[in-house]
Every structure is written in C-alpha cells, then in structure tokens.
Amino acid sequence: MLAIILLGLVIAGVLLLLNQGRSHSDITQRVFALEAQNQQLQDRVQALEALVIEKEKHRPFDAL
C-alpha cells in the first residue's frame, strides 16, 4: 500500500516538473514575442516623431 502511494507521489512530482518546464518555455516564448512587438512599436513611434518634427519645421513662426 505504501509503495503505491509513493509511486503516485513520484508520478505526480514528475508531471508537475514537466508542466513547470512547459510553462516556463511558453512564458519565454511569449516574452520574446512581446519584446519583438515592443521594438516594432518603438520604431513606429520614432518614425511618427520624425514626421511630426519635419511638419513642425515647415509651419510658419506666427502659427507657433
């Protein structure tokens, strides 16, 4: 009876470790995807800032 309980605990421990490894892998992949998305958004913001600055250069001084 004790052997069955110990075997069950070992199996549960192994499954828990496998699940944590998978979760860590999923989280790592998600972080990399979010970093790539963040970089794309930063590039867009920089491009928009450059466009705004260029447009401001062409405005008449009185309009400022």
DSSP file (Angstrom, degrees, kcal/mol; ACC not computed):
  #  RESIDUE AA STRUCTURE BP1 BP2  ACC     N-H-->O    O-->H-N    N-H-->O    O-->H-N    TCO  KAPPA ALPHA  PHI   PSI    X-CA   Y-CA   Z-CA
    1    1 A M     >        0   0    0      0, 0.0     4,-1.8     0, 0.0     5,-0.1   0.000 360.0 360.0 360.0 -44.3    0.0    0.0    0.0
    2    2 A L  H  >  +     0   0    0      1,-0.2     4,-2.7     2,-0.2     5,-0.2   0.862 360.0  56.1 -64.0 -36.6    2.8    2.4    0.9
    3    3 A A  H  > S+     0   0    0      1,-0.2     4,-2.5     2,-0.2    -1,-0.2   0.885 106.2  50.2 -64.4 -38.4    4.6    1.6   -2.4
    4    4 A I  H  > S+     0   0    0      2,-0.2     4,-2.4     1,-0.2    -1,-0.2   0.906 111.5  48.0 -66.3 -41.9    1.5    2.6   -4.4
    5    5 A I  H  X S+     0   0    0     -4,-1.8     4,-2.3     2,-0.2    -2,-0.2   0.923 113.2  47.8 -64.5 -44.4    1.3    5.9   -2.5
    6    6 A L  H  X S+     0   0    0     -4,-2.7     4,-2.4     2,-0.2    -2,-0.2   0.904 111.3  50.5 -64.1 -40.7    5.0    6.6   -3.0
    7    7 A L  H  X S+     0   0    0     -4,-2.5     4,-2.6     1,-0.2    -1,-0.2   0.909 110.3  50.4 -62.7 -42.0    4.7    5.7   -6.7
    8    8 A G  H  X S+     0   0    0     -4,-2.4     4,-2.5     1,-0.2    -2,-0.2   0.899 110.6  49.1 -62.0 -41.2    1.7    8.0   -7.1
    9    9 A L  H  X S+     0   0    0     -4,-2.3     4,-2.4     2,-0.2    -2,-0.2   0.890 111.2  49.6 -65.9 -39.3    3.7   10.9   -5.4
   10   10 A V  H  X S+     0   0    0     -4,-2.4     4,-2.6     2,-0.2    -2,-0.2   0.931 112.3  47.3 -64.8 -45.4    6.7   10.3   -7.7
   11   11 A I  H  X S+     0   0    0     -4,-2.6     4,-2.6     1,-0.2     5,-0.2   0.922 112.5  49.7 -62.5 -43.3    4.5   10.3  -10.8
   12   12 A A  H  X S+     0   0    0     -4,-2.5     4,-2.2     1,-0.2    -1,-0.2   0.903 111.1  50.2 -62.3 -40.5    2.7   13.5   -9.6
   13   13 A G  H  X S+     0   0    0     -4,-2.4     4,-2.4     2,-0.2    -2,-0.2   0.914 111.0  48.2 -63.2 -43.6    6.1   15.1   -8.9
   14   14 A V  H  X S+     0   0    0     -4,-2.6     4,-2.5     1,-0.2    -2,-0.2   0.926 112.2  48.9 -64.0 -44.6    7.4   14.2  -12.4
   15   15 A L  H  X S+     0   0    0     -4,-2.6     4,-2.4     1,-0.2    -1,-0.2   0.887 110.6  51.5 -62.2 -38.5    4.2   15.5  -14.0
   16   16 A L  H  X S+     0   0    0     -4,-2.2     4,-2.3    -5,-0.2    -1,-0.2   0.920 110.4  48.1 -64.1 -44.0    4.5   18.7  -12.0
   17   17 A L  H  X S+     0   0    0     -4,-2.4     4,-2.2     2,-0.2    -2,-0.2   0.904 112.3  49.1 -64.1 -41.1    8.1   19.3  -13.1
   18   18 A L  H  X S+     0   0    0     -4,-2.5     4,-2.2     1,-0.2    -1,-0.2   0.910 111.2  49.8 -63.9 -41.3    7.2   18.6  -16.7
   19   19 A N  H  X S+     0   0    0     -4,-2.4     4,-2.6     1,-0.2    -2,-0.2   0.896 110.2  50.0 -65.0 -40.3    4.3   21.0  -16.6
   20   20 A Q  H  X S+     0   0    0     -4,-2.3     4,-2.6     2,-0.2    -1,-0.2   0.893 109.4  51.9 -65.4 -38.9    6.5   23.7  -15.0
   21   21 A G  H  X S+     0   0    0     -4,-2.2     4,-2.0     2,-0.2    -2,-0.2   0.906 111.7  46.5 -63.0 -41.7    9.1   23.2  -17.7
   22   22 A R  H  X S+     0   0    0     -4,-2.2     4,-2.6     2,-0.2    -2,-0.2   0.911 112.3  50.2 -65.8 -42.7    6.5   23.6  -20.4
   23   23 A S  H  X S+     0   0    0     -4,-2.6     4,-2.6     1,-0.2    -2,-0.2   0.908 110.2  50.3 -62.5 -41.9    5.0   26.7  -18.7
   24   24 A H  H  X S+     0   0    0     -4,-2.6     4,-2.5     2,-0.2    -1,-0.2   0.905 111.0  49.4 -63.4 -41.0    8.5   28.3  -18.4
   25   25 A S  H  X S+     0   0    0     -4,-2.0     4,-2.4     2,-0.2    -2,-0.2   0.917 111.4  48.9 -63.9 -43.6    9.1   27.6  -22.1
   26   26 A D  H  X S+     0   0    0     -4,-2.6     4,-2.2     1,-0.2    -2,-0.2   0.906 112.2  48.6 -62.3 -41.9    5.7   29.2  -23.0
   27   27 A I  H  X S+     0   0    0     -4,-2.6     4,-2.5     2,-0.2    -2,-0.2   0.907 110.4  51.4 -65.2 -41.6    6.5   32.2  -20.9
   28   28 A T  H  X S+     0   0    0     -4,-2.5     4,-2.2     1,-0.2    -2,-0.2   0.925 110.9  47.7 -62.0 -44.7    9.9   32.6  -22.5
   29   29 A Q  H  X S+     0   0    0     -4,-2.4     4,-2.2     1,-0.2    -1,-0.2   0.899 111.7  50.7 -62.8 -39.9    8.4   32.4  -26.0
   30   30 A R  H  X S+     0   0    0     -4,-2.2     4,-2.6     2,-0.2    -2,-0.2   0.894 108.6  51.8 -65.1 -40.4    5.7   35.0  -25.0
   31   31 A V  H  X S+     0   0    0     -4,-2.5     4,-2.5     2,-0.2    -2,-0.2   0.923 110.0  48.9 -62.8 -43.8    8.4   37.3  -23.6
   32   32 A F  H  X S+     0   0    0     -4,-2.2     4,-2.1     2,-0.2    -1,-0.2   0.903 111.8  49.4 -63.0 -39.9   10.4   37.1  -26.9
   33   33 A A  H  X S+     0   0    0     -4,-2.2     4,-2.3     1,-0.2    -2,-0.2   0.910 111.9  48.3 -64.8 -41.5    7.2   37.8  -28.9
   34   34 A L  H  X S+     0   0    0     -4,-2.6     4,-2.7     2,-0.2    -2,-0.2   0.873 109.4  52.9 -67.6 -36.1    6.4   40.8  -26.7
   35   35 A E  H  X S+     0   0    0     -4,-2.5     4,-2.2     2,-0.2    -1,-0.2   0.912 110.5  47.6 -63.9 -41.4    9.9   42.2  -27.0
   36   36 A A  H  X S+     0   0    0     -4,-2.1     4,-2.1     2,-0.2    -2,-0.2   0.913 113.3  47.8 -64.9 -42.5    9.7   42.0  -30.8
   37   37 A Q  H  X S+     0   0    0     -4,-2.3     4,-2.3     1,-0.2    -2,-0.2   0.903 110.6  52.1 -65.0 -40.5    6.3   43.7  -30.8
   38   38 A N  H  X S+     0   0    0     -4,-2.7     4,-2.4     1,-0.2    -2,-0.2   0.898 108.4  51.0 -62.1 -41.1    7.6   46.4  -28.4
   39   39 A Q  H  X S+     0   0    0     -4,-2.2     4,-2.2     2,-0.2    -1,-0.2   0.907 109.5  50.5 -64.2 -41.1   10.6   47.0  -30.8
   40   40 A Q  H  X S+     0   0    0     -4,-2.1     4,-2.1     1,-0.2    -2,-0.2   0.915 111.1  48.6 -62.4 -42.4    8.2   47.4  -33.7
   41   41 A L  H  X S+     0   0    0     -4,-2.3     4,-2.5     1,-0.2    -2,-0.2   0.893 109.8  51.7 -65.8 -39.2    6.1   49.8  -31.8
   42   42 A Q  H  X S+     0   0    0     -4,-2.4     4,-2.4     1,-0.2    -1,-0.2   0.898 108.8  51.4 -63.7 -38.9    9.1   51.9  -30.7
   43   43 A D  H  X S+     0   0    0     -4,-2.2     4,-2.2     2,-0.2    -2,-0.2   0.907 110.3  49.0 -63.3 -41.2   10.2   52.0  -34.4
   44   44 A R  H  X S+     0   0    0     -4,-2.1     4,-2.6     2,-0.2    -2,-0.2   0.914 110.3  50.8 -64.3 -42.3    6.7   53.3  -35.4
   45   45 A V  H  X S+     0   0    0     -4,-2.5     4,-2.7     1,-0.2    -2,-0.2   0.921 110.2  49.6 -62.1 -43.6    6.8   55.9  -32.6
   46   46 A Q  H  X S+     0   0    0     -4,-2.4     4,-2.2     2,-0.2    -1,-0.2   0.899 110.9  49.5 -62.7 -40.1   10.2   57.1  -33.8
   47   47 A A  H  X S+     0   0    0     -4,-2.2     4,-2.1     2,-0.2    -2,-0.2   0.920 112.5  47.5 -65.2 -42.4    9.0   57.4  -37.4
   48   48 A L  H  X S+     0   0    0     -4,-2.6     4,-2.4     2,-0.2    -2,-0.2   0.896 110.4  52.0 -65.6 -39.4    5.9   59.3  -36.3
   49   49 A E  H  X S+     0   0    0     -4,-2.7     4,-2.6     1,-0.2    -1,-0.2   0.908 109.0  50.8 -61.9 -41.1    8.0   61.6  -34.1
   50   50 A A  H  X S+     0   0    0     -4,-2.2     4,-2.3     1,-0.2    -1,-0.2   0.902 110.4  49.4 -63.8 -40.3   10.3   62.3  -37.1
   51   51 A L  H  X S+     0   0    0     -4,-2.1     4,-2.4     2,-0.2    -2,-0.2   0.907 111.3  49.0 -64.5 -41.6    7.3   63.1  -39.3
   52   52 A V  H  X S+     0   0    0     -4,-2.4     4,-2.5     2,-0.2    -2,-0.2   0.924 111.6  49.0 -64.5 -44.0    5.9   65.5  -36.7
   53   53 A I  H  X S+     0   0    0     -4,-2.6     4,-1.6     1,-0.2    -1,-0.2   0.914 111.6  49.4 -61.6 -42.8    9.2   67.3  -36.3
   54   54 A E  H  X S+     0   0    0     -4,-2.3     4,-0.8     1,-0.2    -1,-0.2   0.903 111.8  48.5 -64.5 -40.2    9.5   67.6  -40.1
   55   55 A K  H >< S+     0   0    0     -4,-2.4     3,-0.7     1,-0.2     4,-0.4   0.894 108.7  53.9 -66.7 -39.1    6.0   69.0  -40.3
   56   56 A E  H >< S+     0   0    0     -4,-2.5     3,-0.9     1,-0.2    -1,-0.2   0.826 100.8  61.0 -64.3 -31.5    6.7   71.5  -37.5
   57   57 A K  H 3< S+     0   0    0     -4,-1.6    -1,-0.2     1,-0.2    -2,-0.2   0.813 104.4  49.3 -64.3 -29.3    9.8   72.8  -39.3
   58   58 A H  T << S+     0   0    0     -4,-0.8    -1,-0.2    -3,-0.7    -2,-0.2   0.482  87.5 104.6 -92.1  -2.9    7.5   73.9  -42.2
   59   59 A R  S <  S-     0   0    0     -3,-0.9     5,-0.1    -4,-0.4     2,-0.0  -0.527  81.0-105.7 -76.3 143.8    5.0   75.7  -40.1
   60   60 A P    >>  -     0   0    0      0, 0.0     3,-0.8     0, 0.0     4,-0.5  -0.367  25.6-120.0 -66.0 151.0    5.2   79.5  -40.1
   61   61 A F  G >4 S+     0   0    0      1,-0.2     3,-1.2     2,-0.2    -2,-0.1   0.855 111.0  59.3 -62.4 -35.7    6.7   81.1  -37.0
   62   62 A D  G 34 S+     0   0    0      1,-0.3    -1,-0.2     2,-0.2    -3,-0.0   0.802  97.9  59.7 -64.8 -28.5    3.5   83.0  -36.3
   63   63 A A  G <4        0   0    0     -3,-0.8    -1,-0.3     1,-0.3    -2,-0.2   0.680 360.0 360.0 -74.9 -16.2    1.4   79.8  -36.1
   64   64 A L    <<        0   0    0     -3,-1.2    -1,-0.3    -4,-0.5    -2,-0.2   0.480 360.0 360.0 -78.7 360.0    3.6   78.6  -33.2
